[in-house]
Amino acid sequence: MENNQDPHRGLHPDRFPFLPPLIANFFRLLHRTCKFTILGREHEEAAYRYNGPVLITTWHFAFPTVIYRFRDHRALVMVSRSRDGEWAARVVEKLGYQCFRGSPGKGGSTALKQLISHIAGARGGGFIADGSQGPPRVAQKGILLLARYSGAPLMPISMAADPCWRFRSWDRTVLAKPFSHIVVAFGPLMWIERDISSAQLEVARLNLENCLNQLTEQAEEAINTRGQ
């Protein structure tokens, strides 16, 4: 008889409902032990003063710290429909986020419209500039299209931490170790005009990419020079 049983069935979060809140609480506790230094605080404050949703955007490697920084604001994050995405969605919901399951790249214009509608109903959202599969630290156009059609400005943010774990993933994800020093760097708000041309959109993409890389370098420099 053919065995059609899913080998990963036992790993579904429905079978371990205690784990997502446990992971979320560990995540909170870990970051509460850390010392934070904020660069560009005036840009963060400008985003909070802005009368409308803001799209936070960062490199994929920085998402653990960024998720912690904006916890408990009911911001929108996009999570894939995969099994791993189900775990991620359960955890970030316990950190005070709303989850949009899916990808405009896979669902076409309908998914994009749904995502924009969700953004309009939230205080803002957080999205990865280099996408879910990279290449790392190369901005994709998806986040620019969201800003273009939603009318929400982008707020670039990056970070560095020492000491930290750096995972052997394509993006080299950074997770701060307990009692580490974390530097978070904010850039100015960026608006993408709705009538922007394709050439101008590419210029905006490069500007966002350069801004995020500069913020990363600033954060790393602040980490390396601390105490000197």
C-alpha positions in Angstrom: 0.0 0.0 0.0 1.3 3.5 -0.9 2.2 5.6 2.2 0.8 9.1 1.7 1.4 10.3 5.2 3.2 13.7 5.4 6.6 13.0 7.1 6.5 16.5 8.6 2.9 16.2 9.9 4.1 15.9 13.5 6.0 19.2 13.3 2.9 21.3 12.6 2.4 24.0 15.3 -1.1 22.9 16.0 0.5 19.9 17.7 2.7 22.1 19.9 0.6 25.2 20.8 2.8 26.0 23.7 5.9 26.5 21.6 5.1 29.8 19.7 4.4 31.8 22.9 7.5 30.2 24.6 9.7 31.2 21.6 8.3 34.7 21.6 8.9 35.1 25.3 12.4 33.9 25.0 12.9 36.3 22.1 11.7 39.2 24.3 13.8 38.2 27.3 17.0 37.8 25.1 16.7 41.3 23.7 15.9 42.8 27.1 19.3 41.8 28.3 21.0 43.8 25.5 22.2 47.4 25.4 20.8 49.4 22.5 22.3 52.3 20.8 20.1 54.2 18.3 21.5 56.1 15.3 19.2 58.4 13.4 16.6 58.5 16.2 15.1 61.6 14.6 14.1 59.5 11.6 12.3 57.0 13.8 10.5 59.8 15.6 9.5 61.3 12.3 7.9 57.9 11.3 5.9 57.8 14.6 4.7 61.4 14.0 3.7 60.7 10.4 -0.1 60.6 10.0 -0.4 57.4 8.1 1.1 53.9 7.7 4.8 53.6 7.3 6.6 50.6 5.6 9.7 49.6 7.6 12.2 47.9 5.4 15.5 46.2 6.2 17.9 43.5 5.0 16.9 39.9 5.7 19.9 39.3 8.0 18.6 42.0 10.4 15.0 40.8 10.8 15.3 39.4 14.4 16.3 42.7 15.9 13.9 44.7 13.7 11.0 42.4 14.7 11.8 43.0 18.4 12.2 46.8 17.9 8.7 47.2 16.6 6.9 44.6 18.6 3.4 45.2 20.0 2.3 47.8 17.5 0.0 45.5 15.4 2.2 46.2 12.4 1.7 44.0 9.3 4.4 41.5 8.3 4.3 39.2 5.3 4.9 35.5 6.0 5.0 32.7 3.4 2.3 30.0 3.3 4.9 27.3 3.9 5.1 25.1 7.0 8.0 27.1 8.3 6.0 30.2 7.6 3.2 28.8 9.8 5.7 28.6 12.7 7.0 32.1 12.0 3.5 33.5 11.8 2.5 32.0 15.1 5.6 33.5 16.8 5.4 37.0 15.4 1.7 37.2 16.2 2.7 36.5 19.8 5.1 39.5 19.4 2.2 41.8 18.6 2.1 41.7 14.8 -0.5 41.0 12.1 0.4 38.5 9.5 -0.3 38.5 5.8 0.1 35.0 4.5 1.4 34.8 0.9 3.4 36.8 -1.6 2.3 39.3 -4.2 5.0 37.8 -6.5 3.1 34.5 -6.5 -0.5 35.8 -6.3 -0.2 38.6 -8.9 -2.2 41.8 -8.8 -5.0 40.3 -6.5 -2.5 39.5 -3.8 -0.9 42.9 -4.2 -4.2 44.7 -3.8 -5.1 42.6 -0.7 -1.7 43.5 0.8 -2.2 47.2 0.1 -5.7 47.0 1.7 -4.2 45.4 4.8 -1.5 48.1 5.0 -4.1 50.8 4.8 -5.9 49.2 7.8 -2.8 48.9 9.9 -0.4 51.4 11.5 2.2 50.2 9.0 4.2 47.2 8.1 7.6 45.6 8.0 9.0 44.1 4.8 12.4 42.6 3.7 14.1 44.7 1.0 16.2 41.8 -0.4 13.3 39.4 -0.5 12.9 35.9 1.0 15.6 34.3 -1.2 18.1 37.0 -2.0 20.6 37.8 -3.3 21.6 39.3 0.0 21.7 43.1 0.4 20.3 43.7 -3.1 17.0 45.6 -3.0 14.1 44.1 -4.9 11.4 46.1 -6.5 8.5 44.5 -4.5 8.8 46.8 -1.5 9.0 49.8 -3.9 5.8 48.8 -5.6 4.1 48.5 -2.2 5.2 52.0 -1.4 4.1 53.3 -4.8 0.6 51.9 -4.8 -0.1 52.2 -1.0 1.2 55.8 -0.8 3.1 54.8 2.4 6.7 56.0 2.8 9.6 53.6 3.4 11.7 53.8 6.5 15.1 52.1 6.0 16.7 50.5 9.0 19.7 48.2 9.7 21.7 47.0 12.6 24.8 45.3 14.0 25.4 43.4 17.2 28.4 42.2 19.2 28.6 39.5 20.3 26.1 37.7 18.1 25.3 34.5 16.4 25.5 34.6 12.6 23.7 31.7 11.0 25.0 29.8 7.9 22.0 30.9 5.8 22.1 32.7 2.5 21.5 36.0 4.3 23.8 35.3 7.3 21.0 36.1 9.8 22.3 38.0 12.9 20.9 37.1 16.3 22.3 39.0 19.3 23.7 37.0 22.1 22.5 37.7 25.7 23.9 41.0 27.2 25.3 42.0 23.8 25.5 45.6 22.4 23.1 46.2 19.5 23.3 49.3 17.3 20.1 50.1 15.3 20.5 52.7 12.5 17.5 54.5 10.9 17.4 56.4 7.6 15.1 59.2 6.5 11.6 58.4 5.1 11.4 57.7 1.4 8.3 58.3 -0.8 7.8 56.6 -4.1 5.5 58.7 -6.4 2.6 56.8 -8.0 3.4 58.1 -11.5 7.1 57.2 -11.3 8.6 55.8 -14.5 10.5 52.5 -14.8 13.8 54.3 -15.1 13.0 56.4 -12.0 11.9 53.3 -10.1 15.3 51.7 -10.8 17.0 54.9 -9.4 14.8 54.6 -6.3 15.7 50.9 -5.9 19.4 51.8 -6.0 18.9 54.7 -3.6 17.2 52.3 -1.1 19.9 49.7 -1.6 22.6 52.2 -1.0 20.9 53.7 2.0 20.5 50.3 3.7 24.1 49.4 3.0 25.2 52.7 4.4 23.1 52.2 7.5 24.6 48.7 7.9 28.1 50.2 7.7 27.3 52.9 10.2 25.9 50.4 12.7 29.0 48.1 12.2 31.4 51.1 12.7 29.6 52.1 15.9 29.9 48.6 17.2 33.6 48.3 16.3 34.5 51.7 17.8 32.6 51.4 21.1 34.8 51.9 24.1 37.6 53.5 22.2 
